[in-house]
Amino acid sequence: MEVFSRSFKNGEEIPKVYTCDGKDISPHIGWEDVPEGTKSFVLIMDDPDAPIGTFTHWVVYDIPSQTRELLEDFPKVPEVSGIKQGINDFGRVGYGGPCPPRGHGYHRYFFKVFALSVESLGLPPGASRKDVELKMNGKILAQAHIIGLYKRD
């Protein structure tokens, strides 16, 4: 499986529009070459370089098997056409863009996509990352990611 974005290239800087310094809208994220038997996807975006430990920026689950992308500026609502979003570490539903401490250097932002063997995790909208990961356990067929970078001077 491969993850890509039309908004930034793997290993390069995430444009300001997708951060707390810009419009704080989600970038385009797409995936391809999914394994046979995939029934749904999960997307988790996090920053392992945060001073407090890994910081979760976006949790999306119950993405239908035929879906191959989340478009730029995905709505920050609990559910969109059956696709559910969880609570990020900002305490909000949906996407929360990069916002590292000023002068902290570049942080890495991992956009991880998981192909699952189940159509639904059986969780309501607004679930925590921990709950999503517990329900994914034993159901992951494949996973892939891209990394974007961002720093605030």
Stockholm file with secondary structure:
# STOCKHOLM 1.0

chainA/1-153         MEVFSRSFKNGEEIPKVYTCDGKDISPHIGWEDVPEGTKSFVLIMDDPDAPIGTFTHWVVYDIPSQTRELLEDFPKVPEVSGIKQGINDFGRVGYGGPCPPRGHGYHRYFFKVFALSVESLGLPPGASRKDVELKMNGKILAQAHIIGLYKRD
#=GR chainA/1-153 SS CEEECSSSCTTSBCCGGGSTTTTCCCCCEEEESCCTTCCEEEEEEEETTCTTSCEEEEEEEEEETTCCEECTTCCCSSEETTEEECBCTTSSBSCCCCCCCTTSCCEEEEEEEEEESSSCCCCCTTCCHHHHHHHHTTCEEEEEEEEEEECCC
#=GC SS_cons         CEEECSSSCTTSBCCGGGSTTTTCCCCCEEEESCCTTCCEEEEEEEETTCTTSCEEEEEEEEEETTCCEECTTCCCSSEETTEEECBCTTSSBSCCCCCCCTTSCCEEEEEEEEEESSSCCCCCTTCCHHHHHHHHTTCEEEEEEEEEEECCC
//
